[in-house]
Amino acid sequence: MAKSIFYHAGCPVCVSAEQDIVSLIGEPNVEVVNIGEDRARIAEAEAAGVKSVPALITPNGNVLHINFGASMADVKG
């Protein structure tokens, strides 16, 4: 089974959502990417359709935007 990818920027809203996502789907089933720390992955997130973080990309490519924390423009600064 392919993993989901959870993108976030490290803000309190994102960290709270990360904890919930990991609890719901299970750590082995989700890759957590903090694009605030790993800025090289911002383009990857945008190419996948992420418009704001936190966001979850499902294994079949659906983008689930969760509890608006920051737009990608804000993250890119």
Summary of the structure (lengths in Angstrom):
residues: 77
radius of gyration: 11.1
end to end distance: 34.8
largest distance: 34.8
contacts: 221
relative contact order: 0.26
helix: 42%
strand: 32%
